[in-house]
């Protein structure tokens, strides 16, 4: 077969130098900040301020920096890390479960006002979370739960995009005939959901869980306005306080190397989450596509 008559498919794509160069440039653009972060986390404070950003320092001080990060200010970084883990585990788990429960109900149950509720869900996706932060603060202030973990956790339980994703996935992945057969056998709504629908929603659940994990881990503005006690800060707020402390002239706190090292430690769990969940995510989606 000649080159002109060759058919290009997904398994045999057409090679393009332009696309390859653009992909390489985009990859470099994405990786350059990470490379800069890794290199500068290995420098001492003196090397950080005196050497080129992408050049290694005279001393490999990564381990010394990590130890100092956990010692600085009586080990407050460990408290911020535990707070973030708590916010992420509780928030992402509850958010994913509620999204799966709501998505299944929207896709498979019939109830009055369903169409209106669908429009509300679709409309809420377009509303940025930052626009709701001030009303949430005023409401929580009336309830007396500001400056507590509940002020950060409760808003993270609601995930309109996750609900929409679960709704679309449940409509195709959960057979209606199987649900009706379970009801004929005497299974209630919740038993049908837990025993039949929830296992089938596993691929979408992993996706929503991953998105919720990243969103809550990187959440900044909501904890900023809700929390005043540093003991309840997540990593995003705590590192910003360190950054302001190290950037303020005349305060004698030269801790830029600690801020950089702490930032590197902060993104490690995100990388681990993506790498560990990617296998289940891809295999689950492929299984769902085969079944469809």
Secondary structure in CASP SS format (residue, H / E / C, confidence):
PFRMAT SS
TARGET T0000
AUTHOR 0000-0000-0000
METHOD secondary structure of the structure
MODEL  1
X C 1.00
X C 1.00
X C 1.00
X C 1.00
X C 1.00
X C 1.00
X C 1.00
X C 1.00
X C 1.00
X C 1.00
X C 1.00
X C 1.00
X C 1.00
X C 1.00
X C 1.00
X C 1.00
X H 1.00
X H 1.00
X H 1.00
X H 1.00
X H 1.00
X H 1.00
X H 1.00
X H 1.00
X H 1.00
X H 1.00
X H 1.00
X H 1.00
X H 1.00
X H 1.00
X H 1.00
X H 1.00
X H 1.00
X H 1.00
X H 1.00
X H 1.00
X H 1.00
X H 1.00
X H 1.00
X H 1.00
X H 1.00
X C 1.00
X C 1.00
X C 1.00
X H 1.00
X H 1.00
X H 1.00
X H 1.00
X H 1.00
X H 1.00
X C 1.00
X C 1.00
X C 1.00
X C 1.00
X C 1.00
X C 1.00
X C 1.00
X C 1.00
X C 1.00
X C 1.00
X C 1.00
X H 1.00
X H 1.00
X H 1.00
X H 1.00
X H 1.00
X H 1.00
X H 1.00
X H 1.00
X H 1.00
X H 1.00
X H 1.00
X H 1.00
X H 1.00
X H 1.00
X H 1.00
X H 1.00
X H 1.00
X H 1.00
X H 1.00
X H 1.00
X H 1.00
X H 1.00
X H 1.00
X H 1.00
X H 1.00
X H 1.00
X H 1.00
X H 1.00
X H 1.00
X H 1.00
X H 1.00
X H 1.00
X H 1.00
X H 1.00
X H 1.00
X H 1.00
X H 1.00
X H 1.00
X H 1.00
X H 1.00
X H 1.00
X H 1.00
X H 1.00
X H 1.00
X H 1.00
X H 1.00
X H 1.00
X C 1.00
X C 1.00
X C 1.00
X C 1.00
X C 1.00
X H 1.00
X H 1.00
X H 1.00
X H 1.00
X H 1.00
X H 1.00
X H 1.00
X H 1.00
X H 1.00
X H 1.00
X H 1.00
X H 1.00
X C 1.00
X C 1.00
X C 1.00
X H 1.00
X H 1.00
X H 1.00
X H 1.00
X H 1.00
X H 1.00
X H 1.00
X H 1.00
X H 1.00
X H 1.00
X H 1.00
X H 1.00
X H 1.00
X H 1.00
X H 1.00
X C 1.00
X C 1.00
X C 1.00
X C 1.00
X C 1.00
X C 1.00
X H 1.00
X H 1.00
X H 1.00
X H 1.00
X H 1.00
X H 1.00
X H 1.00
X C 1.00
X C 1.00
X C 1.00
X H 1.00
X H 1.00
X H 1.00
X H 1.00
X H 1.00
X H 1.00
X H 1.00
X H 1.00
X H 1.00
X H 1.00
X H 1.00
X H 1.00
X H 1.00
X H 1.00
X C 1.00
X C 1.00
X H 1.00
X H 1.00
X H 1.00
X H 1.00
X H 1.00
X H 1.00
X H 1.00
X H 1.00
X H 1.00
X C 1.00
X C 1.00
X C 1.00
X C 1.00
X H 1.00
X H 1.00
X H 1.00
X H 1.00
X H 1.00
X H 1.00
X H 1.00
X H 1.00
X H 1.00
X H 1.00
X H 1.00
X H 1.00
X C 1.00
X H 1.00
X H 1.00
X H 1.00
X H 1.00
X H 1.00
X H 1.00
X H 1.00
X H 1.00
X H 1.00
X H 1.00
X H 1.00
X H 1.00
X H 1.00
X H 1.00
X H 1.00
X H 1.00
X C 1.00
X C 1.00
X C 1.00
X H 1.00
X H 1.00
X H 1.00
X H 1.00
X H 1.00
X H 1.00
X C 1.00
X C 1.00
X C 1.00
X H 1.00
X H 1.00
X H 1.00
X C 1.00
X C 1.00
X H 1.00
X H 1.00
X H 1.00
X H 1.00
X H 1.00
X H 1.00
X H 1.00
X H 1.00
X H 1.00
X H 1.00
X H 1.00
X H 1.00
X H 1.00
X C 1.00
X C 1.00
X C 1.00
X C 1.00
X C 1.00
X C 1.00
X C 1.00
X C 1.00
X H 1.00
X H 1.00
X H 1.00
X H 1.00
X H 1.00
X H 1.00
X H 1.00
X H 1.00
X H 1.00
X H 1.00
X H 1.00
X H 1.00
X H 1.00
X H 1.00
X H 1.00
X H 1.00
X H 1.00
X H 1.00
X H 1.00
X H 1.00
X H 1.00
X H 1.00
X H 1.00
X H 1.00
X H 1.00
X H 1.00
X H 1.00
X H 1.00
X H 1.00
X H 1.00
X H 1.00
X H 1.00
X H 1.00
X H 1.00
X H 1.00
X H 1.00
X C 1.00
END
